[in-house]
Amino acid sequence: MSSKHPSTGPRAKDHQPSALESSPPLEANAEAIHFLNNLRYLSWDLHIMEQHTQEFIKLHILPMERKMSLVRQDDQLVMTRSVKEGEEVKTEVTFFPWSSTVGFVSEAANLLLLRVMAWRQLVPSNARFLALDTEGKLCYSTYQALGTQTIQVGHQEVDVFIVEQTVHSEEGIPGSCRFYLLSDGHLAKRIQVGSPRCCMITKMPVLRDKDEIEPAPVFEKKPLVWEEDMELYSRFLGRKEELRVSHNSYLRQHPEAQALISDFLLFLLLRRPADVVTFAAEYFGPFAKRNPPTPALRSSSRPSPFRSLDPERPTD
């Protein structure tokens, strides 16, 4: 006969777990936060969004199954934990404030973290992370490098990098696992310290080589002959026709502009000055609003167009 026990944790945001109220919240230390922040090519700090895990032990007398799900909901991390022993099922729901999960490493994030440690051959031994123990309680987790070792994988001997993770449960004894990692981070062997059994791969995987940064390709600059490009030449003709129509429309709307230019060209051809720029400056000078009116064509022989156009004062 099966029986379901109600959740021992709170079910609303206004109610926090009693364990969190009675003791100060656990916090990861600065070295752990710094290590997670440097994992830029994985994520900024391995924040968990959703995770589901399932473990079971098949025994004829008393089979056991354990399920756990972690889901982020707004500003909280919701943990639903279900334990089935025989026909009895116990379910527990716990809410953790999201601010208290800084430095938290879930089981999925732990695998990524181990691969990075093996890839870099570097373990932050003084770092203190946050993790969940076997009872689903928040506790500290530490890592320690145990050096390298040669093991047999199939018919091949390989060197592995050993990292030991210890979960420091506040209610029970600490639990440690040793991970034997290949050079590219593949997990080759896992041992629960104190257990006579271990997990080990039977076939050597294809190792991933270190990424080699290839130089950026260099493309030679080719001369652009736009007249031979049908698209560019078509755009040129279209723009040319657009400007021609626009200019003709403007001149039809302002006939005084064409008359002004015609008069200037007529005077220019009649006078034929040596300095055309000075002649043009003196011709159009009276039209400027900022300059006082001066006699037109007062002098077309002076070479500088930047001289003052004021009448010369008589000298004594």
TIDREN-782974 format. One record per residue (C-alpha): x, y, z negated. Coordinates in Angstrom, 1 decimal. Layout:
% TIDREN-782974
{tise {X,Y,Z}}
...
This chain:
% TIDREN-782974
{tise {0.0,0.0,0.0}}
{tise {1.5,3.3,1.1}}
{tise {1.3,6.5,-0.9}}
{tise {2.3,10.1,-0.1}}
{tise {3.6,12.4,-2.7}}
{tise {3.1,16.2,-2.3}}
{tise {6.0,18.4,-1.5}}
{tise {8.1,19.2,-4.5}}
{tise {9.3,22.4,-2.9}}
{tise {7.3,25.7,-2.5}}
{tise {5.0,26.1,0.5}}
{tise {4.9,29.9,0.8}}
{tise {7.5,32.7,1.2}}
{tise {6.5,34.2,-2.2}}
{tise {7.6,31.1,-4.0}}
{tise {11.2,30.2,-4.0}}
{tise {12.7,26.8,-5.2}}
{tise {13.2,26.7,-8.9}}
{tise {16.9,25.7,-8.5}}
{tise {17.5,29.0,-6.7}}
{tise {15.8,31.0,-9.5}}
{tise {17.7,29.3,-12.3}}
{tise {21.2,29.5,-10.9}}
{tise {22.9,32.2,-8.7}}
{tise {22.9,31.4,-5.0}}
{tise {26.0,29.7,-3.5}}
{tise {28.1,31.7,-1.1}}
{tise {30.8,30.7,1.4}}
{tise {34.1,32.3,0.7}}
{tise {35.8,34.9,3.0}}
{tise {38.1,32.3,4.7}}
{tise {35.2,30.2,5.8}}
{tise {33.4,33.2,7.2}}
{tise {36.5,34.3,9.0}}
{tise {37.0,30.9,10.6}}
{tise {33.5,30.8,11.8}}
{tise {33.6,34.3,13.2}}
{tise {36.7,33.3,15.3}}
{tise {34.7,30.6,17.2}}
{tise {33.8,33.1,19.9}}
{tise {33.5,30.5,22.7}}
{tise {31.0,28.4,20.7}}
{tise {28.8,31.1,19.1}}
{tise {29.4,33.9,16.7}}
{tise {28.9,32.0,13.4}}
{tise {27.1,28.7,14.3}}
{tise {23.8,29.8,13.0}}
{tise {21.2,27.0,13.1}}
{tise {17.9,27.4,14.9}}
{tise {16.5,23.9,14.7}}
{tise {17.9,20.5,13.8}}
{tise {16.4,17.0,13.3}}
{tise {18.2,14.0,11.8}}
{tise {17.2,10.5,11.1}}
{tise {19.0,7.7,9.1}}
{tise {17.8,4.2,8.3}}
{tise {19.0,1.0,6.7}}
{tise {17.5,-2.2,7.8}}
{tise {17.2,-4.6,4.9}}
{tise {14.7,-7.4,4.6}}
{tise {14.1,-6.7,0.9}}
{tise {13.8,-2.9,0.9}}
{tise {14.3,-1.0,4.2}}
{tise {15.0,2.7,3.9}}
{tise {14.5,5.6,6.3}}
{tise {15.5,9.2,5.8}}
{tise {14.4,12.1,8.0}}
{tise {15.3,15.7,7.7}}
{tise {14.4,18.8,9.9}}
{tise {15.8,22.3,9.6}}
{tise {13.9,25.1,11.4}}
{tise {14.4,28.8,11.2}}
{tise {11.1,30.7,10.6}}
{tise {11.5,34.5,10.5}}
{tise {13.8,35.3,7.6}}
{tise {13.9,31.8,6.1}}
{tise {15.3,28.4,6.8}}
{tise {12.7,25.7,6.3}}
{tise {13.9,22.2,5.3}}
{tise {11.5,19.3,5.5}}
{tise {12.9,16.1,4.0}}
{tise {11.2,12.7,4.1}}
{tise {12.4,9.5,2.4}}
{tise {10.7,6.2,3.0}}
{tise {11.6,3.2,0.8}}
{tise {9.6,0.2,1.7}}
{tise {6.1,1.4,2.0}}
{tise {6.5,4.5,-0.2}}
{tise {7.1,7.9,1.4}}
{tise {8.2,11.0,-0.4}}
{tise {8.2,14.4,1.4}}
{tise {9.8,17.6,0.2}}
{tise {9.7,21.1,1.8}}
{tise {12.2,23.7,0.7}}
{tise {12.7,27.3,1.8}}
{tise {16.1,29.0,1.9}}
{tise {16.4,32.8,2.4}}
{tise {18.2,33.4,5.7}}
{tise {20.6,35.7,4.0}}
{tise {21.8,32.8,1.8}}
{tise {22.8,30.6,4.8}}
{tise {25.9,32.7,5.8}}
{tise {28.7,30.1,6.2}}
{tise {26.2,27.2,6.2}}
{tise {27.4,24.3,8.4}}
{tise {24.8,21.8,9.5}}
{tise {25.5,18.3,10.6}}
{tise {25.4,19.3,14.3}}
{tise {27.6,22.3,13.7}}
{tise {30.0,20.1,11.7}}
{tise {30.7,18.0,14.8}}
{tise {31.6,21.1,16.8}}
{tise {33.7,22.4,13.9}}
{tise {35.7,19.1,13.8}}
{tise {36.3,19.2,17.6}}
{tise {37.7,22.7,17.2}}
{tise {40.0,21.7,14.4}}
{tise {41.3,18.7,16.4}}
{tise {41.8,20.9,19.5}}
{tise {43.7,23.5,17.5}}
{tise {45.4,21.1,15.2}}
{tise {44.4,23.5,12.4}}
{tise {42.2,23.0,9.3}}
{tise {41.2,25.9,7.0}}
{tise {42.1,24.0,3.8}}
{tise {41.2,26.9,1.5}}
{tise {37.9,27.6,3.2}}
{tise {34.7,26.8,1.3}}
{tise {31.6,26.4,3.5}}
{tise {28.0,25.7,2.6}}
{tise {26.3,22.3,3.4}}
{tise {23.5,20.0,2.3}}
{tise {24.2,17.0,0.1}}
{tise {22.3,13.7,0.4}}
{tise {19.5,15.0,-1.7}}
{tise {19.0,18.1,0.5}}
{tise {20.5,20.5,-2.0}}
{tise {22.7,23.4,-1.0}}
{tise {26.3,22.9,-2.1}}
{tise {29.9,23.6,-1.1}}
{tise {31.8,21.7,1.6}}
{tise {35.6,21.7,2.2}}
{tise {38.0,20.3,4.8}}
{tise {41.5,18.9,4.5}}
{tise {44.0,17.8,7.1}}
{tise {45.5,14.4,6.5}}
{tise {48.0,14.4,9.3}}
{tise {48.2,12.1,12.3}}
{tise {48.0,8.4,12.7}}
{tise {48.2,5.8,15.5}}
{tise {45.1,3.5,15.8}}
{tise {44.0,0.8,18.2}}
{tise {41.2,1.6,20.5}}
{tise {40.3,-1.3,22.7}}
{tise {43.6,-2.4,24.3}}
{tise {45.3,1.0,23.9}}
{tise {47.1,2.7,21.0}}
{tise {46.3,6.4,20.6}}
{tise {47.3,9.1,18.2}}
{tise {44.5,10.7,16.2}}
{tise {44.2,13.7,14.0}}
{tise {42.6,13.0,10.6}}
{tise {40.3,15.5,8.9}}
{tise {38.6,14.8,5.5}}
{tise {35.4,16.5,4.7}}
{tise {34.2,16.6,1.1}}
{tise {30.7,17.6,0.1}}
{tise {30.7,18.8,-3.5}}
{tise {27.3,18.0,-4.8}}
{tise {26.3,19.8,-8.0}}
{tise {24.2,17.0,-9.3}}
{tise {26.2,13.9,-8.3}}
{tise {29.8,12.9,-7.4}}
{tise {31.5,14.5,-4.4}}
{tise {31.2,12.5,-1.2}}
{tise {34.0,12.4,1.3}}
{tise {34.2,11.3,5.0}}
{tise {37.3,10.9,7.1}}
{tise {37.1,11.7,10.7}}
{tise {39.8,10.4,13.2}}
{tise {39.8,12.7,16.2}}
{tise {41.5,12.3,19.6}}
{tise {43.5,15.1,21.1}}
{tise {40.5,16.7,22.8}}
{tise {38.2,16.4,19.8}}
{tise {36.5,13.1,20.6}}
{tise {35.5,11.2,17.4}}
{tise {37.3,7.9,17.5}}
{tise {36.7,6.7,13.9}}
{tise {34.7,7.6,10.9}}
{tise {35.1,6.3,7.3}}
{tise {33.0,7.0,4.3}}
{tise {35.5,7.1,1.4}}
{tise {34.6,4.3,-1.0}}
{tise {32.6,2.3,1.5}}
{tise {34.1,-1.0,3.0}}
{tise {32.6,-0.3,6.4}}
{tise {33.5,2.2,9.1}}
{tise {32.3,3.4,12.5}}
{tise {34.7,3.2,15.4}}
{tise {34.6,3.5,19.2}}
{tise {35.4,0.4,21.3}}
{tise {36.3,2.0,24.6}}
{tise {38.8,4.8,25.2}}
{tise {37.0,7.9,26.6}}
{tise {38.4,10.1,29.4}}
{tise {40.3,12.7,27.6}}
{tise {39.8,16.3,28.6}}
{tise {43.0,18.2,29.5}}
{tise {43.6,21.7,28.2}}
{tise {42.0,24.4,30.2}}
{tise {44.5,26.1,32.6}}
{tise {43.7,29.6,33.4}}
{tise {44.1,30.0,37.2}}
{tise {45.3,33.3,38.6}}
{tise {42.6,35.5,40.1}}
{tise {42.3,35.0,43.9}}
{tise {43.8,37.8,46.0}}
{tise {41.9,38.9,49.0}}
{tise {43.7,40.9,51.6}}
{tise {42.1,44.1,52.6}}
{tise {41.0,44.0,56.2}}
{tise {40.4,47.1,58.3}}
{tise {36.8,47.9,58.8}}
{tise {35.8,48.6,62.4}}
{tise {32.3,49.8,61.8}}
{tise {31.6,50.4,65.5}}
{tise {31.8,46.6,66.1}}
{tise {29.6,45.8,63.1}}
{tise {26.0,45.6,64.4}}
{tise {24.5,46.4,61.0}}
{tise {26.7,49.4,60.2}}
{tise {26.5,50.7,63.7}}
{tise {22.7,50.5,63.6}}
{tise {22.7,52.4,60.3}}
{tise {24.9,55.0,61.8}}
{tise {22.6,55.6,64.8}}
{tise {19.6,55.7,62.5}}
{tise {21.2,58.2,60.2}}
{tise {22.4,60.3,63.1}}
{tise {18.9,60.5,64.6}}
{tise {17.4,61.3,61.1}}
{tise {19.8,64.2,60.7}}
{tise {19.1,65.5,64.2}}
{tise {15.4,65.6,63.7}}
{tise {15.8,67.2,60.3}}
{tise {18.2,69.9,61.6}}
{tise {15.9,70.7,64.6}}
{tise {12.9,71.0,62.2}}
{tise {14.8,73.4,59.9}}
{tise {15.8,75.6,62.8}}
{tise {12.3,75.7,64.2}}
{tise {11.1,76.8,60.7}}
{tise {13.8,79.4,60.4}}
{tise {14.4,81.1,63.8}}
{tise {16.4,83.9,62.1}}
{tise {19.2,81.5,61.4}}
{tise {19.7,80.8,65.1}}
{tise {19.5,84.5,65.9}}
{tise {22.1,85.3,63.2}}
{tise {24.5,82.7,64.5}}
{tise {24.0,83.9,68.1}}
{tise {24.8,87.5,67.2}}
{tise {28.0,86.4,65.4}}
{tise {29.2,84.4,68.3}}
{tise {28.4,87.3,70.6}}
{tise {30.4,89.8,68.5}}
{tise {33.2,87.3,68.2}}
{tise {33.6,86.9,71.9}}
{tise {33.4,90.6,72.5}}
{tise {36.0,91.5,69.8}}
{tise {38.2,88.4,70.2}}
{tise {40.1,89.0,66.9}}
{tise {43.3,87.2,66.2}}
{tise {42.1,86.2,62.7}}
{tise {38.7,84.6,63.1}}
{tise {38.3,83.9,59.3}}
{tise {38.8,87.5,58.3}}
{tise {36.5,88.6,61.1}}
{tise {33.8,86.2,59.8}}
{tise {34.2,87.3,56.2}}
{tise {33.8,91.0,57.2}}
{tise {30.8,90.2,59.4}}
{tise {28.9,88.3,56.8}}
{tise {30.1,90.4,53.9}}
{tise {27.2,92.8,53.9}}
{tise {24.7,89.9,53.5}}
{tise {26.2,89.0,50.1}}
{tise {24.1,90.3,47.2}}
{tise {27.0,90.7,44.8}}
{tise {29.1,92.9,47.1}}
{tise {28.2,96.5,47.8}}
{tise {27.4,97.4,51.4}}
{tise {30.4,98.2,53.5}}
{tise {30.9,99.2,57.1}}
{tise {30.7,96.2,59.4}}
{tise {33.8,95.3,61.3}}
{tise {35.8,97.9,59.4}}
{tise {39.1,96.1,60.2}}
{tise {39.5,92.9,62.1}}
{tise {43.3,93.0,62.2}}
{tise {44.1,92.2,58.6}}
{tise {45.1,88.6,58.1}}
{tise {43.8,88.0,54.6}}
{tise {40.1,87.2,54.1}}
{tise {40.6,87.6,50.3}}
{tise {41.3,91.3,50.2}}
{tise {38.9,93.8,48.8}}
{tise {36.2,95.1,51.1}}
{tise {35.8,98.4,49.3}}
{tise {36.6,101.5,51.4}}
{tise {40.2,102.6,51.1}}
{tise {40.6,105.7,48.9}}
{tise {42.5,108.6,50.7}}
{tise {46.0,109.0,49.5}}
{tise {47.3,112.3,48.4}}
